[in-house]
């Protein structure tokens, strides 16, 4: 038996792929699967749906924390760089202090935005490209009017999952082997 691969060459994960027409049925199926302790679900939908998001109960993306760290680093670097430059090359004018903070706010703000944006781009690339889910089956009709739920499962668990999906109201259920 040949190993099926995706377009990117990654091995396909074995599991059950179900199609739902109604959002309520898909959300009920997701809740039932999570109640049985099944994890690693992948849901495809043409539009975001809060009921499905609540049923999945995913953790918050770490990208926003990385953006905050990048922004704070940029702010500290902006103030640190300008203060260092002022004390390294002092310009003494009319008794004003060497390290006057108000003019440095502009540089600190610019570096906050720059490092925050660069860290966001790096985090999105890291979490979506490098750590993204590969080898998960997909059907083009999930981009139109159908909701797809993929459950990674072995052949033994697949029969139980198929029955659960049918009882929840799935229109089509099929096993995608490796």
Backbone as numpy.savetxt, mean C-alpha at the origin, in Angstrom:
# Nx Ny Nz CAx CAy CAz Cx Cy Cz
3.62 -31.30 -14.96 2.78 -30.13 -14.96 3.67 -28.89 -14.96
3.44 -27.99 -15.88 4.25 -26.78 -16.01 3.80 -25.74 -14.98
4.76 -25.00 -14.49 4.47 -23.93 -13.54 3.96 -22.73 -14.30
2.80 -22.23 -13.92 2.24 -21.05 -14.59 2.89 -19.81 -14.02
3.22 -18.89 -14.92 3.85 -17.65 -14.49 3.02 -16.47 -14.95
3.21 -15.35 -14.26 2.51 -14.12 -14.63 3.30 -13.40 -15.70
2.80 -12.25 -16.12 3.46 -11.47 -17.16 4.85 -11.01 -16.73
5.05 -10.78 -15.44 6.36 -10.34 -14.96 7.28 -11.51 -14.65
6.83 -12.72 -14.86 7.67 -13.88 -14.64 7.61 -14.43 -13.23
6.77 -13.90 -12.37 6.67 -14.39 -10.99 5.80 -15.64 -10.96
6.09 -16.51 -10.01 5.27 -17.72 -9.87 3.87 -17.34 -9.39
2.89 -18.05 -9.91 1.51 -17.79 -9.49 1.25 -18.44 -8.15
0.52 -17.75 -7.31 0.13 -18.30 -6.02 -1.12 -19.15 -6.23
-1.17 -20.33 -5.65 -2.39 -21.12 -5.75 -3.46 -20.56 -4.83
-4.70 -20.62 -5.28 -5.79 -20.13 -4.46 -7.10 -20.09 -5.21
-8.10 -19.57 -4.55 -9.46 -19.49 -5.10 -9.74 -18.05 -5.51
-10.23 -17.88 -6.73 -10.59 -16.57 -7.25 -12.10 -16.54 -7.47
-12.77 -15.62 -6.77 -14.22 -15.53 -6.85 -14.64 -14.17 -7.39
-15.74 -14.17 -8.15 -16.29 -12.94 -8.72 -17.63 -12.64 -8.07
-17.81 -11.39 -7.66 -19.06 -10.95 -7.05 -19.61 -9.78 -7.83
-20.94 -9.73 -7.94 -21.60 -8.61 -8.61 -21.99 -7.55 -7.59
-22.37 -7.97 -6.39 -22.84 -7.05 -5.36 -21.77 -6.85 -4.29
-21.65 -5.62 -3.84 -20.65 -5.27 -2.83 -20.97 -5.94 -1.50
-22.25 -6.00 -1.15 -22.64 -6.62 0.13 -22.22 -8.08 0.18
-22.41 -8.79 -0.92 -22.04 -10.20 -0.95 -20.53 -10.37 -0.81
-19.76 -9.52 -1.47 -18.30 -9.60 -1.36 -17.85 -9.28 0.06
-18.43 -8.26 0.67 -18.06 -7.90 2.04 -18.43 -9.01 3.02
-19.59 -9.64 2.83 -19.98 -10.75 3.69 -19.02 -11.93 3.54
-18.61 -12.20 2.31 -17.66 -13.30 2.08 -16.32 -13.00 2.74
-15.87 -11.77 2.65 -14.60 -11.38 3.27 -14.69 -11.52 4.79
-15.79 -11.07 5.37 -15.97 -11.20 6.82 -15.99 -12.67 7.24
-16.67 -13.52 6.46 -16.74 -14.94 6.79 -15.36 -15.59 6.70
-14.58 -15.22 5.69 -13.23 -15.77 5.55 -12.34 -15.32 6.70
-12.44 -14.06 7.07 -11.61 -13.55 8.18 -12.04 -14.17 9.51
-13.34 -14.47 9.66 -13.82 -15.11 10.89 -13.24 -16.52 11.02
-12.97 -17.16 9.90 -12.37 -18.50 9.93 -10.86 -18.45 10.07
-10.30 -17.24 10.11 -8.85 -17.11 10.31 -8.04 -17.12 9.04
-8.68 -16.96 7.91 -7.97 -16.94 6.62 -7.45 -15.54 6.38
-6.16 -15.44 6.10 -5.52 -14.13 5.89 -4.90 -14.08 4.50
-4.43 -12.91 4.13 -3.76 -12.74 2.84 -4.71 -12.55 1.68
-5.92 -12.08 1.96 -6.91 -11.87 0.90 -6.49 -10.71 0.00
-6.79 -10.85 -1.28 -6.56 -9.77 -2.24 -7.91 -9.47 -2.89
-8.33 -8.20 -2.84 -9.63 -7.81 -3.38 -9.42 -6.84 -4.53
-10.11 -7.10 -5.64 -10.06 -6.23 -6.82 -11.41 -5.56 -6.98
-11.39 -4.26 -7.22 -12.62 -3.52 -7.45 -12.32 -2.34 -8.36
-13.28 -1.97 -9.19 -13.07 -0.85 -10.11 -13.08 0.49 -9.38
-13.74 0.55 -8.24 -13.82 1.79 -7.48 -13.62 1.48 -6.00
-13.10 2.42 -5.23 -12.95 2.17 -3.80 -14.30 2.01 -3.12
-14.34 1.12 -2.15 -15.58 0.88 -1.43 -15.26 0.75 0.06
-15.90 1.57 0.86 -15.59 1.61 2.29 -16.05 0.35 3.02
-17.12 -0.26 2.56 -17.60 -1.47 3.21 -16.59 -2.61 3.05
-15.99 -2.71 1.87 -14.98 -3.75 1.65 -13.71 -3.42 2.44
-13.34 -2.15 2.49 -12.16 -1.75 3.26 -12.33 -2.08 4.74
-13.52 -1.84 5.28 -13.78 -2.17 6.68 -13.77 -3.67 6.90
-14.28 -4.44 5.94 -14.28 -5.89 6.08 -12.86 -6.45 6.04
-12.00 -5.85 5.22 -10.61 -6.32 5.13 -9.82 -5.96 6.38
-10.11 -4.81 6.97 -9.44 -4.36 8.20 -7.92 -4.36 8.05
-7.45 -3.69 6.99 -6.00 -3.60 6.75 -5.37 -2.60 7.70
-4.09 -2.79 7.94 -3.35 -1.83 8.76 -3.05 -0.60 7.91
-2.68 0.47 8.57 -2.40 1.74 7.90 -1.06 1.63 7.17
-0.97 2.26 6.02 0.25 2.23 5.23 1.39 2.93 5.96
2.59 2.35 5.94 3.73 2.99 6.60 4.32 4.15 5.79
3.79 4.43 4.61 4.34 5.49 3.77 4.22 6.85 4.46
3.12 7.10 5.15 2.95 8.41 5.77 3.92 8.63 6.92
4.31 7.58 7.63 5.33 7.71 8.68 6.69 8.04 8.06
6.99 7.40 6.95 8.26 7.67 6.27 8.28 9.10 5.73
7.14 9.59 5.25 7.04 10.98 4.80 7.29 11.94 5.97
6.71 11.65 7.12 6.92 12.49 8.29 8.39 12.50 8.70
9.02 11.34 8.72 10.44 11.26 9.08 11.28 12.05 8.09
10.98 11.92 6.80 11.71 12.68 5.78 11.52 14.17 5.94
10.30 14.60 6.23 10.04 16.03 6.42 10.74 16.59 7.64
10.69 15.86 8.75 11.39 16.33 9.96 12.90 16.35 9.76
13.41 15.37 9.03 14.85 15.36 8.73 15.21 16.57 7.87
14.38 16.89 6.89 14.63 18.06 6.05 14.59 19.36 6.83
13.64 19.48 7.76 13.55 20.69 8.58 14.79 20.84 9.46
15.19 19.76 10.11 16.38 19.80 10.96 17.63 20.09 10.13
17.71 19.48 8.95 18.88 19.71 8.08 18.90 21.15 7.59
17.73 21.73 7.31 17.67 23.12 6.85 18.16 24.10 7.90
17.66 23.93 9.12 18.12 24.82 10.19 19.59 24.56 10.53
19.97 23.30 10.59 21.36 22.96 10.91 22.34 23.48 9.87
22.00 23.32 8.60 22.89 23.76 7.53 23.07 25.28 7.54
21.97 26.00 7.68 22.07 27.47 7.66 22.78 28.01 8.90
22.53 27.42 10.06 23.24 27.87 11.26 24.74 27.58 11.16
25.07 26.40 10.65 26.48 26.04 10.50 27.18 27.02 9.55
26.52 27.30 8.42 27.12 28.23 7.45 27.30 29.63 8.05
26.35 30.05 8.87 26.45 31.38 9.49 27.62 31.46 10.46
27.84 30.41 11.21 28.95 30.43 12.17 30.28 30.12 11.50
30.26 29.42 10.37 31.50 29.11 9.66 32.00 30.33 8.89
31.09 31.09 8.28 31.44 32.32 7.55 30.63 33.48 8.12
31.01 34.01 9.25 30.19 35.06 9.89 30.23 36.37 9.11
29.07 36.99 9.00 28.95 38.32 8.41 28.41 39.22 9.52
29.28 39.99 10.12 28.90 40.84 11.24 28.41 42.18 10.70
27.11 42.44 10.87 26.51 43.67 10.36 25.72 44.33 11.49
26.12 45.50 11.89 25.36 46.34 12.82 24.96 45.69 14.12
25.74 44.79 14.66 25.44 44.18 15.95 24.36 43.12 15.91
23.96 42.68 14.72 22.95 41.62 14.62 23.59 40.28 14.99
22.80 39.38 15.53 23.38 38.08 15.89 23.81 37.30 14.64
24.81 36.44 14.84 25.30 35.64 13.70 24.24 34.63 13.28
23.64 33.97 14.24 22.64 32.95 13.94 21.23 33.47 14.10
20.75 34.25 13.19 19.39 34.79 13.24 18.44 33.79 12.59
17.51 33.27 13.35 16.65 32.18 12.89 15.60 32.59 11.85
14.93 33.73 11.94 13.84 34.01 10.99 14.21 33.88 9.51
15.37 34.32 9.03 15.64 34.13 7.60 15.87 32.66 7.22
16.19 31.84 8.21 16.50 30.43 7.92 15.24 29.58 7.78
14.10 30.14 8.16 12.85 29.39 8.07 12.54 29.02 6.62
12.86 29.89 5.69 12.59 29.62 4.27 13.38 28.41 3.80
14.67 28.37 4.12 15.51 27.24 3.72 15.03 25.95 4.40
14.69 26.04 5.68 14.20 24.86 6.40 12.89 24.36 5.79
12.00 25.28 5.43 10.74 24.90 4.80 10.98 24.19 3.47
11.87 24.75 2.66 12.15 24.15 1.35 12.74 22.75 1.50
13.65 22.57 2.44 14.23 21.24 2.64 13.22 20.27 3.26
12.30 20.79 4.06 11.22 19.94 4.59 10.39 19.37 3.45
9.99 20.23 2.53 9.18 19.78 1.39 9.99 18.84 0.50
11.24 19.19 0.22 12.07 18.38 -0.67 12.29 16.98 -0.11
12.77 16.88 1.13 13.04 15.56 1.69 11.76 14.78 1.99
10.68 15.48 2.34 9.40 14.80 2.52 8.91 14.18 1.22
9.02 14.93 0.13 8.57 14.42 -1.18 9.46 13.28 -1.66
10.77 13.44 -1.53 11.68 12.37 -1.97 11.51 11.10 -1.15
11.29 11.24 0.15 11.08 10.04 0.97 9.74 9.39 0.64
8.74 10.17 0.27 7.46 9.59 -0.14 7.60 8.79 -1.42
8.30 9.35 -2.39 8.52 8.63 -3.66 9.30 7.34 -3.40
10.33 7.42 -2.57 11.12 6.23 -2.26 10.28 5.18 -1.53
9.43 5.61 -0.60 8.60 4.67 0.15 7.55 4.02 -0.74
6.94 4.80 -1.62 5.95 4.23 -2.54 6.62 3.22 -3.46
7.80 3.55 -3.97 8.52 2.61 -4.82 8.87 1.35 -4.05
9.31 1.50 -2.82 9.70 0.35 -2.01 8.51 -0.56 -1.73
7.40 0.03 -1.27 6.27 -0.78 -0.85 5.40 -1.28 -1.99
5.39 -0.61 -3.12 4.54 -1.08 -4.22 5.29 -1.91 -5.24
6.50 -1.52 -5.56 7.24 -2.23 -6.60 8.03 -3.39 -6.02
8.84 -3.11 -5.03 9.72 -4.14 -4.50 8.99 -5.15 -3.62
8.03 -4.67 -2.83 7.34 -5.56 -1.91 5.90 -5.84 -2.34
5.56 -5.54 -3.57 4.20 -5.74 -4.06 3.86 -7.21 -4.19
2.58 -7.47 -4.29 2.13 -8.85 -4.43 2.28 -9.27 -5.89
2.99 -10.31 -6.09 3.18 -10.81 -7.45 2.63 -12.22 -7.54
2.22 -12.56 -8.70 1.73 -13.91 -8.92 0.31 -14.12 -8.46
-0.42 -13.05 -8.20 -1.82 -13.18 -7.79 -2.68 -13.11 -9.04
-3.56 -14.10 -9.24 -4.41 -14.11 -10.44 -5.31 -12.88 -10.53
-5.59 -12.50 -11.76 -6.41 -11.32 -12.02 -7.29 -11.59 -13.23
-8.47 -11.01 -13.24 -9.39 -11.11 -14.36 -9.73 -9.69 -14.81
-9.65 -9.38 -16.11 -9.92 -8.00 -16.56 -11.31 -7.47 -16.22
-12.28 -8.34 -16.00 -13.62 -7.85 -15.68 -13.69 -7.22 -14.28
-12.64 -7.41 -13.46 -12.61 -6.76 -12.15 -12.41 -5.26 -12.29
-11.96 -4.80 -13.44 -11.80 -3.36 -13.68 -13.07 -2.73 -14.22
-14.10 -3.52 -14.44 -15.32 -3.00 -15.04 -16.47 -2.96 -14.04
-17.10 -4.10 -13.80 -18.31 -4.10 -12.98 -18.36 -5.23 -11.97
-17.29 -5.95 -11.81 -17.28 -7.11 -10.93 -16.24 -6.91 -9.83
-16.51 -7.46 -8.67 -15.56 -7.42 -7.55 -14.92 -8.79 -7.45
-13.61 -8.81 -7.40 -12.89 -10.07 -7.31 -12.27 -10.25 -5.94
-12.34 -11.47 -5.44 -11.70 -11.81 -4.16 -10.82 -13.02 -4.40
-9.52 -12.86 -4.12 -8.58 -13.97 -4.25 -8.18 -14.42 -2.85
-8.30 -15.72 -2.61 -7.94 -16.30 -1.33 -6.80 -17.29 -1.56
-5.61 -17.01 -1.05 -4.53 -17.98 -1.21 -4.86 -19.24 -0.40
-4.89 -20.36 -1.09 -5.28 -21.61 -0.43 -4.67 -22.80 -1.15
-4.40 -23.84 -0.39 -3.94 -25.09 -0.98 -5.15 -25.84 -1.52
-4.88 -26.95 -2.18 -5.95 -27.74 -2.79 -6.95 -28.22 -1.74
-6.48 -28.58 -0.54 -7.37 -29.08 0.51 -8.32 -27.99 1.01
-7.79 -26.83 1.27 -8.60 -25.73 1.78 -9.47 -25.11 0.69
-9.08 -25.30 -0.56 -9.79 -24.66 -1.68 -11.25 -25.10 -1.77
-11.54 -26.35 -1.51 -12.93 -26.83 -1.61 -13.82 -26.13 -0.57
-13.33 -25.98 0.65 -14.11 -25.30 1.68 -14.30 -23.82 1.32
-13.26 -23.19 0.81 -13.35 -21.78 0.44 -14.32 -21.61 -0.72
-14.29 -22.51 -1.70 -15.22 -22.43 -2.83 -16.67 -22.51 -2.34
-16.94 -23.42 -1.41 -18.30 -23.54 -0.87 -18.71 -22.27 -0.13
-17.79 -21.70 0.63 -18.09 -20.45 1.35 -18.40 -19.32 0.37
-17.63 -19.25 -0.70 -17.84 -18.19 -1.69 -19.19 -18.35 -2.40
-19.52 -19.58 -2.77 -20.81 -19.82 -3.42 -21.96 -19.47 -2.47
-21.84 -19.86 -1.20 -22.92 -19.58 -0.26 -23.04 -18.08 0.04
-21.94 -17.33 -0.13 -21.98 -15.88 0.10 -22.56 -15.13 -1.10
-22.68 -15.79 -2.25 -23.29 -15.14 -3.41 -22.34 -14.87 -4.55
-21.27 -15.64 -4.65 -20.32 -15.45 -5.75 -20.93 -15.91 -7.06
-20.68 -15.15 -8.11 -21.19 -15.48 -9.44 -20.32 -16.57 -10.06
-19.02 -16.45 -9.89 -18.09 -17.41 -10.46 -16.99 -17.69 -9.44
-16.65 -18.96 -9.25 -15.58 -19.35 -8.34 -14.72 -20.38 -9.06
-13.41 -20.15 -9.05 -12.52 -21.13 -9.68 -11.21 -21.22 -8.91
-10.61 -22.40 -8.97 -9.33 -22.62 -8.31 -8.21 -22.31 -9.29
-7.29 -21.47 -8.87 -6.12 -21.11 -9.68 -4.93 -21.85 -9.09
-4.53 -22.93 -9.73 -3.40 -23.70 -9.23 -2.07 -23.07 -9.58
-1.03 -23.57 -8.93 0.32 -23.02 -9.16 0.87 -23.42 -10.50
